Amino acid sequence: MAKFFLTGYMGSGKTTAGKKLSAKLGYEFIDLDKYIEEEYQMSIPQIFSTKGENEFRAMEHNALKKLVEKDNIVIACGGGTPCYYNNMELMNNHGNTVYLKMSADSLVSRLLAAKDVRPIIANKSEKELHDFVARQLEKREDFYHQAQYVVKGKDLNVDELVSFVKEKVGVN
């Protein structure tokens, strides 16, 4: 019985790695943002625009509290999830936390290709995006580094992540 929480900045590959990791382990996969969208019948951008970030963070925390009760699950958290309430402590107490660490440069090169589907960065130039990511990363690193395991997110080999997880956590 195990739980894995993948944390890291937007674009670090949490959802992609989470889907592959859960498939290899035979675990359920949940993308926390998608879970919230289904739970509240609103998209994340709609929640932000109609209810504001504070309300979204409360919804996110409540969703996380429900999910920590599940077993054999891999959860891809939102980029800000570890930074609010006691979410990082909650995840560390109920499962295994993995930070997919990436540099601002690597994140920007990934995010440039997906700007249209991420409203928070949609209208930013490449330089503005880099400055924004670097600032946010600096604010969030302390939270991310509370994860039990830190792995390199760039060129992440999911087979290596699975082997690492099995060895470190003792999951079959």
N, C-alpha and C positions, 0 to 999 in steps of 0.2 A: 504494500500500500504506500503510494508516494504521490506527492504533488510537486510540480515544478512551475515556478513563476519566472518568466523571461522578462527582464527589464532592459531598458536602454532608450536612447533618444529615438524620436520619430525617424524612420528610414533605416534603422540599424538591422532590420531583418528578423524581428521578433516573431511576426506572423509566419513568415516563410520557414524559419527554423523550427518554430513551434509545431507546425503541421507535420513536418518531416519527423521531428523527434517523437511526437505522439504516435505517428503511424509505426515507427520502428519499435516503440515500446508497447504498442497495443493499448494506448491510453486515449481517453477522450481529449479533444483539443477545443479550447475556447479562446476566442479573441475577445478580450474584455470590452473593447469599444462596441463590437457587434452585439455582444450579450446585452449591453446597456441599451443599444438601439432597439433590440427586440423587446426587452423588458418594458421600456417606456414608449414604444411605438413612435419614436422620433429619431432623426439622424443626429449625430454628434453636432454638426454645424447648426441644426435647428435648436438643439438644447442650448448651445452657447448663445445663440442670438435671441431666444425667447426667455430663457431662464437665467442666463449668465454663468460665468465660470464657477462661482461659489456653489451654486445649486448643482452644477454638473459634478463637481468634486465630491459633494455629499452623495449624489446618486452612485458615483463610481465607488466610493467607500462602502456604501450599503451593498452593492453588487459583489464586491470583493468579500465582504463578511459572509455572504451566502455561499460563495464559491469555495471558501476555505473548508467548508463542511464536506466537500466531495473528495473522493479518493481516486487514485489512478487517473490523474488529469494533468495536462500541460496548459498553462494559461499565458497568453501573450498579453502583457499589460500595456496600457497606454504610456506614452513617453513621460507624462507627468505623474502617473499613479504613485510612484514611490515617494514623491515630494509632499504629499498632503496627508493630513490626519496622522494616524500611526500606521499607515499602510505598509511601510517597509518592515516594521516590527511585527505586524500581523502576518505578513508573508513569511518572514524568517521563523516565526514561531509555529507555523502550520505546514511548512514545506521547505523546499530547496529553492533558493533564489540564485538566478544566473544573470549577470550583467553582460550584455553584448556590447562591449566597449569599442567605440570608433572615434576617429579624429573628426574635427569639424570639416576638414577638407574632404574626407571620404564621404561624410554624410551629405555635404552640399552636392557632390557629384551625383549621388543617388537621388537626392530630393529634386534636383533640377528637372529630372525626367518625369517626376510625378507631381509637379507643382499644381497642376490643374485640379487634382483630386484632394488637395490639402488646402482648404480655405485660408488657414492661418499664414500661409506663405505664398499664395497664388499671385499676388501683385508685386512681389519683391524682385528686384534685379539680382543678378548673381552676387554682386558685392553686398547688397543689403541682406540677402539670404545668408551669406557667410558670416556677416557681423551678428545677425540675429541668432544663428545656430551657435556661434562661439560664445555669445553672452549667456544664452540659455544653458548650454552645456556646462559652463563655469558655475552657474547657480545650482545645477542639479547633480554635479559630480559627487558631492558629499553624500547625497542620498543613494545614488547608484552604487557607490563603493561600500555601502552597507550590505550589499549582496554577499552571500556566502561564497560564491564562485564568480570570478571575472574571466571572461574569455574574449578573444579578439573577434570582433564582429566582421571585420573586413575579410573577404575570401573565406568565410567560415565554412568548414567542411562538416556537414551534419553527421556523417559517419564518425568523425573524430569526436564530435560533441556527444553522440550516443555512447561511444566507448568511454569517454571521460565520465559521463553520468553513471554508467554502469559500474565503473571502477570506484569512483569517489563515493557514490551513494549506495552502492550495493544493490542496484535494481537489475533484475534479469530481463 
